[in-house]
Amino acid sequence: MMGFTDNVQENLHQLFQQHGVFIKVNKDNKIFLEGERSKEIYYIQSGKISISKETEDGKELTIRICGPQSIIGEGSLFCSLTYNSVTASVLEPSTLYVLSRQTLESLLTEQPHLMVTYMQWLQTENLKHQSRLRDLILHGKKGALFSTLIRLSNTYGQPLENGSIYINSPLTNTEIANLCATSREMINRMLNDLKKHGILSFDKGYITIHNLQFLKDEIACENCPLQICRID
């Protein structure tokens, strides 16, 4: 039997599949740019897309890395915001369903059960953002890195026989730094320190976490449900 989250995702998938347009996008393309007029909402069928924002001093801050079953461009629904506040960049070849903003608003308004489904999904997304913000505020740069590693393990982690967790998603130190709102140099130092103490290891952009509990203990992890403690 499908759980609560599975039902919500299946309903959203059917909504976009029945009423949207199917598209394919290649790596390094932009789905939409920060500052562009917001016209469409996207449901990711496959692939990986980075959502980022540029700071006033020109630095890139990665808000999240979205995989299958994620919705992007949703920030403008039912509000006066008419421009994208973030940029969506394709990290690997992806397929998506596209719905115009007006069409989705009409569908949700006309069908209350779809509106409830969307609100359930939106609440989960809000809880994700709140938990990330909590870790950054309470534990600083270390908390940002440790919670990012935990979220990556929950999203892309593959358990190994020795108890370690292999994160099956390559990330450069710059990309990790963008997720943590800090510099690449600081991330380099912290990752090397974790490697020195046997907490993790890394090879060609792939990280293996050997002691996940250490990371959780250091940030007083509240063991949020897996659908909340994710990077997407």
Salt bridges, closest charged atoms under 4 A:
GLU34 OE2 - LYS53 NZ 3.16
GLU74 OE2 - ARG64 NH2 3.39
GLU92 OE1 - LYS48 NZ 3.96
GLU105 OE2 - ARG101 NE 3.40
GLU125 OE1 - ARG64 NH1 3.50
GLU125 OE2 - LYS128 NZ 3.16
ASP135 OD1 - ARG134 NH2 3.15
ASP135 OD2 - ARG151 NH1 3.06
GLU185 OE2 - ARG184 NH2 3.58
ASP193 OD1 - HIS197 ND1 3.55
GLU218 OE1 - LYS142 NZ 2.98
GLU222 OE1 - ARG134 NH1 3.05
ASP232 OD1 - LYS128 NZ 3.33
ASP232 OD2 - ARG230 NH2 2.91
